[in-house]
Amino acid sequence: MSTEHDAERAHNLIKDELLQRLFESIRQDLCSRWSKTQPKEKDLREDLYFELRGISGIEQKLQATLDNGTFLKMRSK
């Protein structure tokens, strides 16, 4: 697959309303669960934190894929 094709697919995913609603729902769920934990529940709190970071990582990777494809497309003109 080409970088331009990947960039187009990343763009479609970033703009996909269902995917964005799912990400937001997961984010809200994790934050809600985290806020109900006690400080002594260190392992659970860390697990929730890392899950939240995972969602952010996916979003950042999609954006980087889009940005790379856009840059390469502009550069080839």
Short mmCIF file of the C-alpha atoms (twelve columns), coordinates in Angstrom:
data_MODEL
# 
_entry.id   MODEL 
# 
loop_
_atom_site.group_PDB 
_atom_site.id 
_atom_site.type_symbol 
_atom_site.label_atom_id 
_atom_site.label_alt_id 
_atom_site.label_comp_id 
_atom_site.label_asym_id 
_atom_site.label_seq_id 
_atom_site.Cartn_x 
_atom_site.Cartn_y 
_atom_site.Cartn_z 
_atom_site.pdbx_PDB_model_num 
ATOM 1  C CA . MET A 1  0.000   0.000  0.000  1 
ATOM 2  C CA . SER A 2  1.185   3.468  -0.744 1 
ATOM 3  C CA . THR A 3  1.649   6.217  1.765  1 
ATOM 4  C CA . GLU A 4  -0.905  8.305  -0.126 1 
ATOM 5  C CA . HIS A 5  -3.440  5.486  0.100  1 
ATOM 6  C CA . ASP A 6  -2.722  5.097  3.821  1 
ATOM 7  C CA . ALA A 7  -3.123  8.854  4.265  1 
ATOM 8  C CA . GLU A 8  -6.494  8.774  2.521  1 
ATOM 9  C CA . ARG A 9  -7.667  5.908  4.723  1 
ATOM 10 C CA . ALA A 10 -6.382  7.691  7.852  1 
ATOM 11 C CA . HIS A 11 -8.276  10.814 6.794  1 
ATOM 12 C CA . ASN A 12 -11.475 8.806  6.393  1 
ATOM 13 C CA . LEU A 13 -11.036 7.234  9.836  1 
ATOM 14 C CA . ILE A 14 -10.301 10.577 11.487 1 
ATOM 15 C CA . LYS A 15 -13.456 12.022 9.921  1 
ATOM 16 C CA . ASP A 16 -15.583 8.946  10.655 1 
ATOM 17 C CA . GLU A 17 -18.266 10.038 13.124 1 
ATOM 18 C CA . LEU A 18 -18.876 6.570  14.539 1 
ATOM 19 C CA . LEU A 19 -15.193 5.956  15.230 1 
ATOM 20 C CA . GLN A 20 -14.842 9.374  16.864 1 
ATOM 21 C CA . ARG A 21 -17.920 8.763  19.031 1 
ATOM 22 C CA . LEU A 22 -16.492 5.386  20.061 1 
ATOM 23 C CA . PHE A 23 -13.149 6.946  20.994 1 
ATOM 24 C CA . GLU A 24 -14.929 9.613  23.034 1 
ATOM 25 C CA . SER A 25 -17.174 7.044  24.729 1 
ATOM 26 C CA . ILE A 26 -14.164 4.915  25.660 1 
ATOM 27 C CA . ARG A 27 -12.322 8.003  26.917 1 
ATOM 28 C CA . GLN A 28 -15.278 9.063  29.068 1 
ATOM 29 C CA . ASP A 29 -15.738 5.546  30.430 1 
ATOM 30 C CA . LEU A 30 -12.078 5.287  31.400 1 
ATOM 31 C CA . CYS A 31 -12.098 8.700  33.084 1 
ATOM 32 C CA . SER A 32 -15.291 7.851  34.947 1 
ATOM 33 C CA . ARG A 33 -13.894 4.529  36.133 1 
ATOM 34 C CA . TRP A 34 -10.617 6.204  37.154 1 
ATOM 35 C CA . SER A 35 -12.426 8.905  39.148 1 
ATOM 36 C CA . LYS A 36 -14.217 6.201  41.166 1 
ATOM 37 C CA . THR A 37 -11.003 4.482  42.221 1 
ATOM 38 C CA . GLN A 38 -9.285  4.943  45.529 1 
ATOM 39 C CA . PRO A 39 -5.657  6.107  45.723 1 
ATOM 40 C CA . LYS A 40 -4.709  2.709  47.132 1 
ATOM 41 C CA . GLU A 41 -5.925  1.023  43.902 1 
ATOM 42 C CA . LYS A 42 -2.663  1.857  42.204 1 
ATOM 43 C CA . ASP A 43 -2.652  -1.063 39.757 1 
ATOM 44 C CA . LEU A 44 -6.194  -0.389 38.530 1 
ATOM 45 C CA . ARG A 45 -5.515  3.341  38.228 1 
ATOM 46 C CA . GLU A 46 -2.380  2.661  36.193 1 
ATOM 47 C CA . ASP A 47 -4.227  0.199  33.945 1 
ATOM 48 C CA . LEU A 48 -6.936  2.764  33.242 1 
ATOM 49 C CA . TYR A 49 -4.316  5.425  32.553 1 
ATOM 50 C CA . PHE A 50 -2.502  3.198  30.064 1 
ATOM 51 C CA . GLU A 51 -5.764  2.326  28.316 1 
ATOM 52 C CA . LEU A 52 -6.464  6.038  27.939 1 
ATOM 53 C CA . ARG A 53 -2.963  6.595  26.576 1 
ATOM 54 C CA . GLY A 54 -3.581  3.763  24.108 1 
ATOM 55 C CA . ILE A 55 -6.597  5.551  22.641 1 
ATOM 56 C CA . SER A 56 -4.556  8.738  22.335 1 
ATOM 57 C CA . GLY A 57 -1.755  6.772  20.696 1 
ATOM 58 C CA . ILE A 58 -4.104  5.404  18.039 1 
ATOM 59 C CA . GLU A 59 -5.411  8.893  17.290 1 
ATOM 60 C CA . GLN A 60 -1.886  10.309 17.094 1 
ATOM 61 C CA . LYS A 61 -0.756  7.516  14.745 1 
ATOM 62 C CA . LEU A 62 -3.722  8.139  12.447 1 
ATOM 63 C CA . GLN A 63 -2.919  11.861 12.361 1 
ATOM 64 C CA . ALA A 64 0.778   11.176 11.697 1 
ATOM 65 C CA . THR A 65 -0.148  8.847  8.823  1 
ATOM 66 C CA . LEU A 66 -2.352  11.560 7.337  1 
ATOM 67 C CA . ASP A 67 0.308   14.235 7.835  1 
ATOM 68 C CA . ASN A 68 3.050   12.092 6.251  1 
ATOM 69 C CA . GLY A 69 0.919   11.337 3.217  1 
ATOM 70 C CA . THR A 70 -0.066  14.982 2.833  1 
ATOM 71 C CA . PHE A 71 3.561   16.082 3.105  1 
ATOM 72 C CA . LEU A 72 4.744   13.548 0.532  1 
ATOM 73 C CA . LYS A 73 1.945   14.500 -1.838 1 
ATOM 74 C CA . MET A 74 2.838   18.201 -1.587 1 
ATOM 75 C CA . ARG A 75 6.530   17.422 -1.978 1 
ATOM 76 C CA . SER A 76 5.991   15.424 -5.171 1 
ATOM 77 C CA . LYS A 77 4.245   18.323 -6.933 1 
# 
